[in-house]
Amino acid sequence: GPRERSFRAPAAASSAWATASVAMHATVPSARRNQLIQSFSAFHKGSVLQRAMLTALAGQLATERLSDLQEQFFEIDRDRNGRISKEELAMSLKAKGSSVHGDIGSWV
């Protein structure tokens, strides 16, 4: 079949993916970056079953987290219009015992 085009080092280094990756790495602390690299490495060294189970678990957790965030949003959005007004935000913060002051008070 047709051979896929491969990059030479200079072209690969200037690709959009590589430059975006470098920019991302600049914002991630090195200790955290090393931890992420070790985690990815351990994941890929695992068995097919381990990787499948971890992938399924990650999807489940992401779905549960999204559900939690939706519930929190709906608690604050009292008039159910799909937006949180300044007043709704202020009421929610006060109901949770937070005082509205400083920077928050200026826009609420």
Backbone as JSON, one array per atom type, in Angstrom:
{
  "sequence": "GPRERSFRAPAAASSAWATASVAMHATVPSARRNQLIQSFSAFHKGSVLQRAMLTALAGQLATERLSDLQEQFFEIDRDRNGRISKEELAMSLKAKGSSVHGDIGSWV",
  "N": [[0.82, -1.19, 0.0], [0.23, 2.38, -0.12], [2.87, 4.35, 1.12], [3.01, 6.01, 4.24], [3.55, 9.47, 4.77], [6.36, 10.58, 6.48], [7.7, 12.63, 9.08], [10.66, 14.57, 9.1], [13.13, 15.39, 11.55], [13.44, 18.34, 11.87], [11.02, 19.28, 10.69], [9.11, 17.96, 12.23], [9.6, 19.08, 14.74], [8.71, 21.65, 14.34], [6.03, 21.37, 14.0], [2.48, 21.93, 14.52], [1.45, 20.45, 16.66], [3.75, 19.84, 18.16], [4.72, 22.41, 18.87], [2.56, 23.4, 20.37], [2.59, 21.54, 22.42], [5.05, 22.1, 23.66], [4.51, 24.68, 24.59], [2.5, 24.07, 26.43], [3.94, 22.52, 28.25], [5.54, 24.44, 29.39], [3.88, 25.7, 31.16], [3.28, 23.86, 33.09], [4.33, 22.8, 36.22], [7.59, 21.38, 36.8], [7.83, 19.19, 38.58], [5.2, 18.21, 38.67], [4.89, 17.63, 35.96], [6.76, 15.56, 35.66], [5.57, 13.66, 37.31], [3.21, 13.18, 35.87], [4.27, 12.08, 33.52], [5.42, 9.73, 34.52], [3.09, 8.46, 35.4], [1.69, 8.08, 32.96], [3.52, 6.42, 31.69], [3.5, 4.17, 33.39], [0.85, 3.4, 33.03], [0.85, 2.63, 30.28], [2.56, 0.47, 30.41], [1.09, -1.41, 31.64], [-1.11, -4.32, 31.59], [-3.33, -5.29, 28.89], [-5.88, -5.69, 29.9], [-5.71, -4.27, 32.36], [-5.32, -1.65, 31.36], [-7.71, -1.3, 29.96], [-9.58, -1.46, 32.05], [-8.81, 0.75, 33.65], [-9.25, 2.82, 31.83], [-12.03, 2.64, 31.48], [-12.83, 3.2, 34.1], [-11.88, 5.84, 34.38], [-13.51, 7.16, 32.53], [-15.98, 6.76, 33.76], [-15.62, 8.18, 36.17], [-15.28, 10.76, 35.14], [-17.83, 11.19, 34.07], [-19.39, 11.05, 36.41], [-18.34, 13.26, 37.8], [-19.07, 15.34, 36.09], [-21.82, 15.14, 36.33], [-22.07, 15.84, 39.04], [-21.23, 18.51, 38.91], [-23.25, 19.56, 37.28], [-25.47, 19.26, 38.97], [-24.74, 21.03, 41.04], [-24.74, 23.42, 39.6], [-27.47, 23.61, 38.89], [-28.56, 23.91, 41.43], [-27.79, 26.5, 42.06], [-28.84, 28.01, 39.95], [-31.61, 29.32, 40.27], [-33.92, 30.29, 38.91], [-34.03, 28.67, 36.74], [-33.16, 29.31, 34.11], [-30.93, 28.61, 32.75], [-28.72, 30.13, 33.15], [-26.51, 31.68, 35.48], [-27.24, 34.24, 37.49], [-25.95, 37.35, 38.86], [-27.24, 37.86, 41.23], [-28.25, 35.32, 41.93], [-25.86, 33.97, 42.3], [-24.79, 35.42, 44.45], [-26.76, 34.86, 46.41], [-26.4, 32.1, 46.65], [-23.75, 31.93, 47.6], [-24.04, 33.26, 50.05], [-25.88, 31.55, 51.29], [-24.29, 29.36, 51.71], [-22.69, 30.22, 53.66], [-20.67, 31.95, 52.99], [-19.21, 35.16, 52.91], [-20.02, 37.95, 50.98], [-17.76, 39.94, 49.67], [-15.16, 42.38, 49.0], [-13.45, 41.85, 45.94], [-15.34, 40.12, 44.8], [-17.74, 41.17, 45.78], [-17.85, 43.53, 44.32], [-18.64, 42.85, 41.77], [-20.91, 41.39, 42.13]],
  "CA": [[0.0, 0.0, 0.0], [1.0, 3.62, -0.14], [3.65, 4.62, 2.32], [2.65, 7.25, 4.89], [4.6, 10.48, 4.84], [6.91, 10.75, 7.83], [8.39, 13.9, 9.3], [12.05, 14.64, 9.5], [13.21, 16.06, 12.86], [13.12, 19.78, 11.87], [9.6, 19.47, 10.39], [8.35, 17.49, 13.39], [9.78, 20.04, 15.82], [7.95, 22.88, 14.08], [4.61, 21.06, 13.78], [1.55, 22.57, 15.46], [1.35, 19.63, 17.86], [4.97, 19.99, 18.96], [4.82, 23.75, 19.46], [1.53, 23.48, 21.41], [3.05, 20.71, 23.52], [6.1, 22.85, 24.33], [3.85, 25.77, 25.32], [1.81, 23.47, 27.57], [4.95, 22.09, 29.23], [6.07, 25.61, 30.07], [2.95, 26.12, 32.21], [3.13, 22.78, 34.08], [5.55, 22.68, 37.04], [8.37, 20.2, 36.42], [7.51, 18.05, 39.45], [3.91, 17.69, 38.2], [5.14, 17.06, 34.63], [7.43, 14.27, 35.88], [4.56, 12.75, 37.86], [2.32, 12.8, 34.76], [5.02, 11.19, 32.62], [5.51, 8.43, 35.2], [1.76, 7.85, 35.39], [1.42, 7.61, 31.61], [4.41, 5.3, 31.44], [2.98, 3.02, 34.13], [-0.39, 3.0, 32.35], [1.16, 1.93, 29.04], [3.25, -0.77, 30.72], [0.11, -2.34, 32.2], [-1.7, -5.29, 30.66], [-4.47, -4.8, 28.13], [-7.02, -5.67, 30.83], [-5.52, -3.14, 33.28], [-5.56, -0.4, 30.63], [-9.15, -1.22, 29.66], [-10.28, -1.16, 33.3], [-8.5, 2.13, 34.04], [-9.93, 3.71, 30.88], [-13.45, 2.61, 31.82], [-12.97, 3.9, 35.37], [-11.69, 7.27, 34.13], [-14.74, 7.62, 31.88], [-17.03, 6.76, 34.78], [-15.36, 9.3, 37.08], [-15.55, 12.0, 34.43], [-19.28, 11.3, 33.98], [-19.87, 11.36, 37.75], [-17.93, 14.63, 38.11], [-19.92, 16.21, 35.29], [-23.13, 15.08, 36.97], [-21.97, 16.64, 40.26], [-21.18, 19.92, 38.53], [-24.59, 19.94, 36.82], [-26.32, 19.41, 40.16], [-24.36, 22.27, 41.71], [-25.22, 24.52, 38.77], [-28.92, 23.71, 39.01], [-28.85, 24.44, 42.76], [-27.57, 27.95, 42.04], [-29.72, 28.59, 38.93], [-32.94, 29.22, 40.89], [-35.02, 30.53, 37.97], [-33.92, 27.63, 35.71], [-33.03, 29.86, 32.77], [-29.68, 28.13, 32.17], [-27.65, 31.08, 33.45], [-26.42, 32.06, 36.89], [-27.18, 35.7, 37.61], [-25.18, 37.84, 40.0], [-28.07, 37.7, 42.43], [-28.28, 33.89, 42.26], [-24.54, 33.63, 42.83], [-24.68, 36.02, 45.79], [-27.62, 34.09, 47.31], [-25.78, 30.8, 46.87], [-22.59, 32.13, 48.46], [-24.53, 33.59, 51.39], [-26.5, 30.35, 51.85], [-23.22, 28.44, 52.1], [-21.93, 30.83, 54.74], [-19.61, 32.83, 52.5], [-19.58, 36.57, 52.88], [-19.73, 38.55, 49.68], [-17.01, 41.17, 49.92], [-13.97, 42.58, 48.17], [-13.61, 41.78, 44.49], [-16.61, 39.46, 44.48], [-18.79, 42.13, 46.06], [-17.9, 44.59, 43.31], [-19.35, 42.4, 40.56], [-22.15, 40.71, 42.49]],
  "C": [[0.86, 1.24, 0.0], [1.69, 3.87, 1.2], [3.25, 5.97, 2.91], [3.84, 8.2, 4.94], [5.08, 10.61, 6.28], [7.65, 12.07, 7.89], [9.86, 13.67, 9.54], [12.08, 15.47, 10.78], [12.87, 17.55, 12.81], [11.62, 20.04, 11.6], [8.74, 19.05, 11.58], [8.43, 18.51, 14.53], [8.97, 21.31, 15.61], [6.46, 22.62, 13.82], [3.75, 21.73, 14.83], [1.47, 21.77, 16.75], [2.56, 19.83, 18.76], [5.05, 21.35, 19.6], [3.77, 23.94, 20.55], [1.97, 22.69, 22.64], [4.13, 21.43, 24.33], [5.49, 23.98, 25.16], [3.15, 25.23, 26.56], [2.82, 23.09, 28.66], [5.5, 23.28, 30.01], [5.17, 26.04, 31.23], [2.77, 25.07, 33.3], [4.42, 22.69, 34.88], [6.27, 21.37, 36.76], [8.06, 18.99, 37.29], [6.2, 17.4, 39.01], [4.08, 17.02, 36.84], [5.79, 15.69, 34.76], [6.45, 13.23, 36.41], [3.62, 12.27, 36.74], [3.01, 11.82, 33.81], [5.13, 9.8, 33.23], [4.16, 7.71, 35.19], [1.41, 7.3, 34.01], [2.27, 6.39, 31.26], [3.9, 4.04, 32.13], [1.7, 2.5, 33.48], [-0.08, 2.16, 31.11], [1.92, 0.63, 29.26], [2.3, -1.82, 31.27], [-0.43, -3.29, 31.13], [-2.88, -4.65, 29.93], [-5.69, -4.7, 29.04], [-6.91, -4.5, 31.8], [-5.83, -1.82, 32.59], [-7.03, -0.22, 30.33], [-9.93, -0.85, 30.92], [-10.04, 0.28, 33.74], [-9.18, 3.13, 33.12], [-11.42, 3.78, 31.19], [-13.7, 3.38, 33.12], [-12.83, 5.41, 35.19], [-12.93, 7.87, 33.46], [-15.88, 7.73, 32.87], [-16.85, 7.95, 35.73], [-15.65, 10.63, 36.42], [-17.06, 12.24, 34.34], [-19.87, 11.68, 35.34], [-19.54, 12.8, 38.13], [-18.8, 15.62, 37.35], [-21.32, 16.27, 35.89], [-23.14, 15.92, 38.25], [-21.98, 18.13, 39.93], [-22.53, 20.41, 38.03], [-25.54, 20.14, 37.99], [-26.03, 20.71, 40.88], [-24.86, 23.48, 40.92], [-26.72, 24.71, 38.94], [-29.35, 24.21, 40.39], [-28.75, 25.96, 42.77], [-28.54, 28.64, 41.09], [-31.18, 28.45, 39.37], [-34.08, 29.4, 39.89], [-35.0, 29.59, 36.76], [-33.85, 28.17, 34.28], [-31.72, 29.45, 32.08], [-28.5, 29.06, 32.38], [-27.67, 31.37, 34.94], [-26.25, 33.57, 36.93], [-26.31, 36.08, 38.8], [-25.94, 37.62, 41.3], [-28.1, 36.24, 42.88], [-26.95, 33.46, 42.86], [-24.38, 34.17, 44.25], [-25.53, 35.24, 46.79], [-26.99, 32.75, 47.64], [-24.59, 30.92, 47.82], [-23.02, 32.42, 49.89], [-25.14, 32.37, 52.07], [-25.45, 29.35, 52.33], [-22.32, 29.04, 53.17], [-20.79, 31.71, 54.29], [-20.1, 34.27, 52.55], [-19.16, 37.13, 51.53], [-19.06, 39.89, 49.95], [-15.85, 41.28, 48.95], [-14.3, 42.53, 46.7], [-14.94, 41.17, 44.09], [-17.76, 40.44, 44.69], [-18.93, 43.2, 45.0], [-18.62, 44.13, 42.05], [-20.62, 41.63, 40.86], [-23.19, 41.72, 42.88]]
}
